[in-house]
Amino acid sequence: MENQIDPRFVKRLIPEVDRLLQEALDFELLYAAELEQVHPDFLDSARNLLHYLGVRRHDIRKLQENLSSLGLSSLGRMEAHTLATLDGVLGALYRLAGDLPPEAIERRPPVGFHSGPALLTDHAAALLGNPPPRRSGRVMVTMPSAAATDAGLVRELLETGMTIMRINCAHDDPQAWLAMIDNLRRSEAELGVHCRILADLAGPKLRTGAIGGGQQVVKIRPQRDTRGKVLVKAAIWLTPADAPQPAALGITATLPVDAALLEPARPGDTIAFRDTRGRRRVLVITARHEASCVAECDRTSYVEADHPLRLKRRGRKIAEGYVGALPQVVPVLTLYPGERLRVTREDLLGRAAVRDAAGRIVEPARIPCTLGAILHKVKPGERVWFDDGKIGASVVEVGADEFTVEIVHARPDGSKLRADKGINLPDTTFDLPALTAKDYRDLDVVAPHVDMVGLSFLRKPDDIELLVDRLDELGAGHLGIVLKIENRRAFDRLPRILLTALRSPPVGIMVARGDLAVEMGFERLAEVQEEILWMCEAAHVPVIWATQVLEGLAKTGAPSRAEVTDAAMSSRAECVMLNKGPYIVEAARFLGGVLERMAYHQSKKSSTLRRLSVAQMT
């Protein structure tokens, strides 16, 4: 019969599983010196990690298929208890073959089917706190600047189920961070809940520097239909430059002007000027509000600071004045495929390409970078990505204090590059200390007030020791550590990073998918985040799933279908991080609902079979 088991087939599988088991044990012996440095409470977890890595050095897909055909575990869910799984499968094979298992496999694995997952649960609670009822995951929320002054926002986030406050030390300042913490503590007392705090250090982030050429210009534009007909005139708020007043509702643009120009103005008067393009423009005053006026314009205009204005009544000039200081327009470089860009040291301002009268580039555009130490490390042919992968380039020339790239990935109509955007060098080998001078200063401020510290842009195990030593110096060695995996070097060294981290628990891993996707390649992101989840489960180390989770919902108030699926997948991690946005409260509430529902269906890689109402076929 088809369902009969052939003992000969079973006996052929026994040596294969036995070899894997021996590989797991041998791999542990190979790293015995590293195990001696692991914290005693995490030794079993470190051993299990090595057992898992010993198995994953081999391609066992055919073996998995054969084991599954016998109704046995296919070894696909062994992360948290590797040796116990191999022992169990080997024992089952012997019994299916009609033999008794040899005494050699009646060993005691470091963790079992229950104790392995229990260790991960305990370690996650030690670092991240306990999850809310009916959920296995926590929600971490990055604080916007408003959280320093708006205690109500922090309270709302707590009410929606935020369990960890993330303070991004790359933004705001120490005064704002402490105000955020104070708002959290007061809200905790009012609601009777507790929320942990992560201080995420900025780290040695490589970014674009300042760009010159920013100007004080305001664009005035009426609303038009598809044929260019004006539907709604532009409404301009004219207010005294020396004592500006808040704009009225429905204003298109604000112009601070000389008070002497506004004092005699009244509805029906006009203000005449030529805009920056030399075109004649007229503003018609329609209302007065104390010292300010509202004016209308039916033509698109560009106005800059110190622009001369003439107030007229029935065609006669009755006053003159000038436009005051305006907000500076953020300068931007527009880059096209095939063009070149110079990346320079930080003290040089960026600027657009210099072109001749025919529009041909005489001198390429340039952009400074914030870490000049890497300029001489790049080599021709290496890849460079800007602004989270929106612009891609290849190095063509390297100088003493700059390098030149050719743009190979950009929009056909040009991609815009601004200051303070990320630069990724996935092919370049360089080792910068994971803690900058700013990080040391920030640690002095936040260490007494937080529960854990995030280490950004680490590249090697030594970076962890640098942070641990500094925390010990501050008397903060008890704080948890979150290691952010956001570059190729850190991913390639993840097993050793985990072993080093297990010397100083509690510890967690953050999958920083933004930079990681750029470094590894977007097509590999799904694969890479899976591998990180597997290795961390084997080490019983909690994972924080981060970057762009429900980003559309947080920023616009409406999630995409892909975002909802991603949020559901994030339930496999012990914590999910949301970034800031105008609709962050709604995003936190939505994510909490998704995690609660997925807790009924998914536990790590395993589907959990709760009762399905649709199975009733009513």
PEJOFEN-V634573 format. One record per residue. N is the residue number from 1. RES is the residue in three letters. PHI is phi in whole degrees, 0 to 359 (* if undefined). PSI is psi in whole degrees, 0 to 359 (none if undefined). NEAR is the number of other ideal C-beta (glycine too) atoms within 10 Angstrom. Layout:
((N RES PHI PSI NEAR) (N RES PHI PSI NEAR))
This chain:
((1 MET * 153 3) (2 GLU 296 328 3) (3 ASN 273 3 5) (4 GLN 285 145 6) (5 ILE 263 129 13) (6 ASP 274 113 11) (7 PRO 303 329 12) (8 ARG 293 321 8) (9 PHE 297 318 13) (10 VAL 296 317 21) (11 LYS 294 334 15) (12 ARG 288 336 13) (13 LEU 277 335 20) (14 ILE 302 312 17) (15 PRO 297 328 10) (16 GLU 294 315 17) (17 VAL 292 321 24) (18 ASP 297 322 17) (19 ARG 296 319 12) (20 LEU 298 318 23) (21 LEU 298 317 24) (22 GLN 293 323 12) (23 GLU 300 319 18) (24 ALA 298 315 24) (25 LEU 292 320 17) (26 ASP 295 323 11) (27 PHE 294 325 19) (28 GLU 297 317 20) (29 LEU 296 325 10) (30 LEU 298 330 11) (31 TYR 247 34 19) (32 ALA 299 324 9) (33 ALA 295 319 7) (34 GLU 295 323 17) (35 LEU 295 330 16) (36 GLU 295 338 8) (37 GLN 267 354 11) (38 VAL 286 145 22) (39 HIS 303 136 15) (40 PRO 306 323 6) (41 ASP 291 345 14) (42 PHE 244 10 23) (43 LEU 296 316 14) (44 ASP 298 323 17) (45 SER 293 319 24) (46 ALA 295 321 25) (47 ARG 296 318 23) (48 ASN 296 323 29) (49 LEU 300 314 29) (50 LEU 294 322 26) (51 HIS 299 316 28) (52 TYR 296 316 24) (53 LEU 296 324 21) (54 GLY 300 321 23) (55 VAL 287 318 21) (56 ARG 286 1 21) (57 ARG 284 353 11) (58 HIS 239 154 12) (59 ASP 269 110 8) (60 ILE 244 26 18) (61 ARG 296 321 9) (62 LYS 293 319 9) (63 LEU 299 318 18) (64 GLN 301 317 15) (65 GLU 298 318 10) (66 ASN 292 319 17) (67 LEU 296 318 22) (68 SER 297 325 13) (69 SER 294 341 12) (70 LEU 266 2 17) (71 GLY 79 17 10) (72 LEU 261 170 18) (73 SER 300 135 16) (74 SER 270 13 17) (75 LEU 69 13 18) (76 GLY 276 355 13) (77 ARG 227 42 15) (78 MET 263 2 27) (79 GLU 309 309 24) (80 ALA 282 350 27) (81 HIS 205 64 27) (82 THR 297 306 28) (83 LEU 294 322 25) (84 ALA 297 321 22) (85 THR 295 314 25) (86 LEU 297 318 25) (87 ASP 300 315 20) (88 GLY 296 317 18) (89 VAL 293 319 22) (90 LEU 295 317 21) (91 GLY 298 319 16) (92 ALA 295 322 18) (93 LEU 297 316 23) (94 TYR 301 318 18) (95 ARG 289 323 12) (96 LEU 295 330 19) (97 ALA 278 356 18) (98 GLY 86 16 10) (99 ASP 244 160 13) (100 LEU 272 140 9) (101 PRO 297 139 15) (102 PRO 295 156 11) (103 GLU 299 336 7) (104 ALA 299 332 9) (105 ILE 264 4 15) (106 GLU 274 38 9) (107 ARG 278 173 11) (108 ARG 252 107 8) (109 PRO 296 158 22) (110 PRO 297 328 20) (111 VAL 222 150 23) (112 GLY 250 188 17) (113 PHE 295 333 15) (114 HIS 262 320 11) (115 SER 288 330 17) (116 GLY 297 302 26) (117 PRO 299 327 18) (118 ALA 295 324 14) (119 LEU 296 317 22) (120 LEU 298 319 23) (121 THR 298 316 17) (122 ASP 294 317 15) (123 HIS 294 323 24) (124 ALA 295 319 24) (125 ALA 294 323 15) (126 ALA 296 324 15) (127 LEU 271 312 26) (128 LEU 255 354 25) (129 GLY 83 171 16) (130 ASN 283 143 11) (131 PRO 287 160 20) (132 PRO 297 162 17) (133 PRO 303 146 6) (134 ARG 68 12 11) (135 ARG 226 144 19) (136 SER 264 345 19) (137 GLY 248 157 28) (138 ARG 258 161 28) (139 VAL 244 120 26) (140 MET 255 135 28) (141 VAL 235 128 28) (142 THR 285 128 20) (143 MET 283 128 26) (144 PRO 285 166 19) (145 SER 302 328 13) (146 ALA 297 338 15) (147 ALA 295 344 25) (148 ALA 283 334 22) (149 THR 243 344 11) (150 ASP 249 90 14) (151 ALA 295 331 17) (152 GLY 297 324 10) (153 LEU 297 315 19) (154 VAL 297 318 26) (155 ARG 298 317 17) (156 GLU 300 318 17) (157 LEU 296 321 25) (158 LEU 297 319 21) (159 GLU 293 331 14) (160 THR 277 354 19) (161 GLY 112 12 20) (162 MET 299 128 27) (163 THR 248 346 23) (164 ILE 221 127 22) (165 MET 269 127 24) (166 ARG 254 122 24) (167 ILE 257 117 27) (168 ASN 271 106 19) (169 CYS 288 357 23) (170 ALA 281 351 15) (171 HIS 230 163 15) (172 ASP 61 206 17) (173 ASP 212 170 13) (174 PRO 305 322 13) (175 GLN 298 318 10) (176 ALA 293 319 17) (177 TRP 299 315 24) (178 LEU 293 326 15) (179 ALA 293 321 16) (180 MET 299 315 26) (181 ILE 296 319 21) (182 ASP 296 319 14) (183 ASN 297 322 21) (184 LEU 295 313 25) (185 ARG 298 321 15) (186 ARG 292 322 13) (187 SER 292 323 20) (188 GLU 301 314 15) (189 ALA 296 321 9) (190 GLU 291 323 11) (191 LEU 264 347 12) (192 GLY 70 34 6) (193 VAL 235 168 14) (194 HIS 234 140 13) (195 CYS 227 129 22) (196 ARG 278 164 19) (197 ILE 233 130 21) (198 LEU 251 124 27) (199 ALA 262 110 24) (200 ASP 266 108 27) (201 LEU 293 149 26) (202 ALA 292 319 17) (203 GLY 70 180 23) (204 PRO 277 64 22) (205 LYS 287 128 16) (206 LEU 273 118 21) (207 ARG 227 163 17) (208 THR 286 146 22) (209 GLY 266 194 22) (210 ALA 290 148 16) (211 ILE 245 132 22) (212 GLY 279 173 13) (213 GLY 92 6 12) (214 GLY 293 136 15) (215 GLN 235 156 12) (216 GLN 269 93 16) (217 VAL 225 140 16) (218 VAL 241 134 21) (219 LYS 260 127 14) (220 ILE 253 122 21) (221 ARG 218 123 13) (222 PRO 283 164 18) (223 GLN 275 134 11) (224 ARG 234 159 13) (225 ASP 274 184 8) (226 THR 294 343 5) (227 ARG 261 4 5) (228 GLY 92 1 6) (229 LYS 284 137 9) (230 VAL 290 123 14) (231 LEU 266 315 8) (232 VAL 224 124 12) (233 LYS 293 151 17) (234 ALA 290 136 21) (235 ALA 255 122 20) (236 ILE 247 131 26) (237 TRP 266 113 21) (238 LEU 259 117 28) (239 THR 225 149 25) (240 PRO 302 130 20) (241 ALA 295 328 20) (242 ASP 275 347 9) (243 ALA 209 68 10) (244 PRO 295 146 15) (245 GLN 248 152 14) (246 PRO 301 142 10) (247 ALA 289 150 18) (248 ALA 286 171 14) (249 LEU 291 150 5) (250 GLY 78 18 9) (251 ILE 277 137 13) (252 THR 274 317 19) (253 ALA 209 154 19) (254 THR 242 133 17) (255 LEU 235 113 21) (256 PRO 283 130 22) (257 VAL 225 169 24) (258 ASP 300 136 18) (259 ALA 299 327 16) (260 ALA 298 334 13) (261 LEU 285 327 22) (262 LEU 273 332 21) (263 GLU 306 314 12) (264 PRO 274 355 11) (265 ALA 290 146 21) (266 ARG 210 161 11) (267 PRO 308 137 12) (268 GLY 101 338 10) (269 ASP 290 162 20) (270 THR 234 155 16) (271 ILE 240 118 25) (272 ALA 257 144 15) (273 PHE 195 168 16) (274 ARG 252 133 13) (275 ASP 280 184 18) (276 THR 297 343 14) (277 ARG 265 3 9) (278 GLY 83 12 6) (279 ARG 268 140 12) (280 ARG 290 132 10) (281 ARG 223 151 18) (282 VAL 226 131 16) (283 LEU 256 132 25) (284 VAL 255 121 16) (285 ILE 285 128 21) (286 THR 247 340 15) (287 ALA 200 158 13) (288 ARG 236 136 15) (289 HIS 231 98 14) (290 GLU 54 239 8) (291 ALA 274 357 14) (292 SER 250 165 23) (293 CYS 226 155 25) (294 VAL 252 134 21) (295 ALA 231 160 24) (296 GLU 239 153 17) (297 CYS 213 135 21) (298 ASP 255 14 13) (299 ARG 232 144 16) (300 THR 292 132 16) (301 SER 221 152 24) (302 TYR 239 121 16) (303 VAL 239 137 23) (304 GLU 239 168 14) (305 ALA 300 148 18) (306 ASP 68 16 10) (307 HIS 289 133 22) (308 PRO 284 139 11) (309 LEU 232 150 19) (310 ARG 232 121 15) (311 LEU 273 127 27) (312 LYS 234 151 14) (313 ARG 224 119 15) (314 ARG 54 38 8) (315 GLY 87 350 7) (316 ARG 261 137 7) (317 LYS 287 128 10) (318 ILE 242 348 13) (319 ALA 196 157 18) (320 GLU 230 157 12) (321 GLY 189 185 21) (322 TYR 227 156 15) (323 VAL 285 137 22) (324 GLY 277 196 19) (325 ALA 294 137 10) (326 LEU 242 158 20) (327 PRO 299 138 11) (328 GLN 284 131 11) (329 VAL 291 128 14) (330 VAL 295 121 10) (331 PRO 291 153 17) (332 VAL 214 148 15) (333 LEU 258 133 23) (334 THR 257 120 15) (335 LEU 245 139 27) (336 TYR 241 150 14) (337 PRO 304 136 16) (338 GLY 93 342 9) (339 GLU 280 166 17) (340 ARG 250 156 18) (341 LEU 219 130 24) (342 ARG 268 130 20) (343 VAL 255 117 24) (344 THR 241 179 21) (345 ARG 292 166 16) (346 GLU 289 334 15) (347 ASP 281 358 10) (348 LEU 260 128 16) (349 LEU 289 142 17) (350 GLY 289 158 25) (351 ARG 203 161 16) (352 ALA 287 167 18) (353 ALA 297 146 19) (354 VAL 269 127 12) (355 ARG 239 153 11) (356 ASP 274 184 8) (357 ALA 298 334 5) (358 ALA 272 0 5) (359 GLY 89 3 6) (360 ARG 282 143 9) (361 ILE 287 121 14) (362 VAL 269 321 8) (363 GLU 220 130 12) (364 PRO 293 161 17) (365 ALA 296 160 20) (366 ARG 223 152 22) (367 ILE 219 132 25) (368 PRO 280 159 22) (369 CYS 238 154 23) (370 THR 280 346 17) (371 LEU 239 88 18) (372 GLY 297 341 15) (373 ALA 295 342 12) (374 ILE 268 353 18) (375 LEU 300 323 18) (376 HIS 269 2 14) (377 LYS 272 335 16) (378 VAL 286 159 21) (379 LYS 228 152 12) (380 PRO 305 140 12) (381 GLY 94 344 9) (382 GLU 284 152 18) (383 ARG 274 148 20) (384 VAL 225 132 25) (385 TRP 240 140 20) (386 PHE 242 147 29) (387 ASP 55 60 18) (388 ASP 56 36 15) (389 GLY 87 6 17) (390 LYS 290 330 17) (391 ILE 233 126 25) (392 GLY 245 148 18) (393 ALA 210 167 24) (394 SER 232 136 15) (395 VAL 290 130 20) (396 VAL 245 332 13) (397 GLU 216 147 12) (398 VAL 230 126 16) (399 GLY 248 189 11) (400 ALA 293 319 8) (401 ASP 226 29 11) (402 GLU 194 165 19) (403 PHE 218 157 25) (404 THR 244 136 18) (405 VAL 240 158 26) (406 GLU 252 130 16) (407 ILE 288 121 23) (408 VAL 245 346 13) (409 HIS 223 110 16) (410 ALA 195 166 21) (411 ARG 294 144 13) (412 PRO 303 327 7) (413 ASP 268 14 7) (414 GLY 99 138 15) (415 SER 249 141 19) (416 LYS 267 135 14) (417 LEU 239 125 23) (418 ARG 247 174 15) (419 ALA 291 157 20) (420 ASP 63 34 14) (421 LYS 253 149 16) (422 GLY 292 147 18) (423 ILE 239 128 23) (424 ASN 243 136 24) (425 LEU 236 76 21) (426 PRO 295 338 16) (427 ASP 261 352 15) (428 THR 269 133 18) (429 THR 264 116 11) (430 PHE 205 146 15) (431 ASP 237 105 11) (432 LEU 257 147 16) (433 PRO 303 138 15) (434 ALA 289 342 24) (435 LEU 250 123 23) (436 THR 267 173 18) (437 ALA 301 323 8) (438 LYS 296 319 14) (439 ASP 299 319 22) (440 TYR 299 317 13) (441 ARG 295 318 11) (442 ASP 294 323 23) (443 LEU 299 321 23) (444 ASP 303 325 12) (445 VAL 280 312 16) (446 VAL 271 334 22) (447 ALA 308 319 17) (448 PRO 289 352 11) (449 HIS 242 353 16) (450 VAL 243 172 22) (451 ASP 258 336 19) (452 MET 205 160 20) (453 VAL 235 134 24) (454 GLY 265 129 26) (455 LEU 260 112 24) (456 SER 266 144 25) (457 PHE 59 33 24) (458 LEU 292 152 26) (459 ARG 233 343 21) (460 LYS 206 162 17) (461 PRO 303 327 19) (462 ASP 301 332 13) (463 ASP 297 326 25) (464 ILE 295 317 22) (465 GLU 297 327 15) (466 LEU 298 315 16) (467 LEU 291 317 22) (468 VAL 300 316 19) (469 ASP 298 318 13) (470 ARG 292 319 18) (471 LEU 297 321 18) (472 ASP 297 320 12) (473 GLU 298 328 12) (474 LEU 273 1 14) (475 GLY 71 27 9) (476 ALA 239 31 15) (477 GLY 294 346 12) (478 HIS 280 347 9) (479 LEU 292 146 22) (480 GLY 288 159 20) (481 ILE 236 130 20) (482 VAL 247 119 28) (483 LEU 262 121 27) (484 LYS 267 117 24) (485 ILE 267 103 27) (486 GLU 221 15 29) (487 ASN 212 166 21) (488 ARG 298 320 21) (489 ARG 298 316 20) (490 ALA 295 319 26) (491 PHE 295 315 20) (492 ASP 299 332 13) (493 ARG 255 16 17) (494 LEU 303 317 20) (495 PRO 302 316 19) (496 ARG 290 326 14) (497 ILE 298 317 26) (498 LEU 296 316 25) (499 LEU 299 320 21) (500 THR 293 319 22) (501 ALA 296 329 29) (502 LEU 288 358 24) (503 ARG 282 335 17) (504 SER 224 64 21) (505 PRO 287 167 19) (506 PRO 281 149 24) (507 VAL 217 150 28) (508 GLY 218 166 27) (509 ILE 243 132 26) (510 MET 255 125 27) (511 VAL 273 95 23) (512 ALA 276 87 24) (513 ARG 287 345 24) (514 GLY 294 293 17) (515 ASP 294 326 25) (516 LEU 297 320 25) (517 ALA 296 321 23) (518 VAL 293 316 26) (519 GLU 291 318 25) (520 MET 270 340 20) (521 GLY 102 129 15) (522 PHE 302 326 10) (523 GLU 291 343 8) (524 ARG 260 356 14) (525 LEU 301 313 18) (526 ALA 300 318 11) (527 GLU 296 316 11) (528 VAL 293 317 20) (529 GLN 293 330 23) (530 GLU 295 315 13) (531 GLU 297 322 13) (532 ILE 296 316 23) (533 LEU 301 318 20) (534 TRP 295 312 16) (535 MET 294 322 22) (536 CYS 291 324 26) (537 GLU 295 322 27) (538 ALA 295 327 28) (539 ALA 271 1 31) (540 HIS 55 42 29) (541 VAL 250 127 26) (542 PRO 292 152 28) (543 VAL 241 140 25) (544 ILE 251 120 28) (545 TRP 271 117 25) (546 ALA 226 164 28) (547 THR 85 115 18) (548 GLN 64 21 16) (549 VAL 289 123 24) (550 LEU 50 39 26) (551 GLU 296 320 17) (552 GLY 298 319 17) (553 LEU 295 315 24) (554 ALA 295 328 27) (555 LYS 265 327 15) (556 THR 241 346 12) (557 GLY 92 0 12) (558 ALA 222 121 10) (559 PRO 278 154 23) (560 SER 272 164 13) (561 ARG 297 321 7) (562 ALA 296 324 9) (563 GLU 295 320 19) (564 VAL 295 319 16) (565 THR 297 319 12) (566 ASP 297 319 19) (567 ALA 297 321 23) (568 ALA 295 319 15) (569 MET 296 329 19) (570 SER 295 346 25) (571 SER 295 348 23) (572 ARG 283 346 21) (573 ALA 268 164 28) (574 GLU 279 345 26) (575 CYS 206 147 27) (576 VAL 235 134 28) (577 MET 254 134 26) (578 LEU 253 139 25) (579 ASN 270 166 21) (580 LYS 288 160 18) (581 GLY 178 165 19) (582 PRO 301 334 13) (583 TYR 247 37 18) (584 ILE 294 326 26) (585 VAL 296 315 17) (586 GLU 296 321 18) (587 ALA 295 319 29) (588 ALA 295 319 25) (589 ARG 295 317 18) (590 PHE 297 315 20) (591 LEU 298 318 28) (592 GLY 302 319 21) (593 GLY 295 319 14) (594 VAL 297 314 23) (595 LEU 296 323 26) (596 GLU 295 318 17) (597 ARG 292 317 14) (598 MET 292 337 20) (599 ALA 299 336 17) (600 TYR 280 343 12) (601 HIS 246 336 14) (602 GLN 222 136 17) (603 SER 227 103 15) (604 LYS 54 239 17) (605 LYS 274 352 15) (606 SER 264 137 11) (607 SER 279 135 8) (608 THR 255 131 10) (609 LEU 263 78 8) (610 ARG 285 168 9) (611 ARG 297 130 7) (612 LEU 260 123 8) (613 SER 295 327 7) (614 VAL 290 341 6) (615 ALA 289 347 7) (616 GLN 288 341 7) (617 MET 53 45 4) (618 THR 282 none 5))
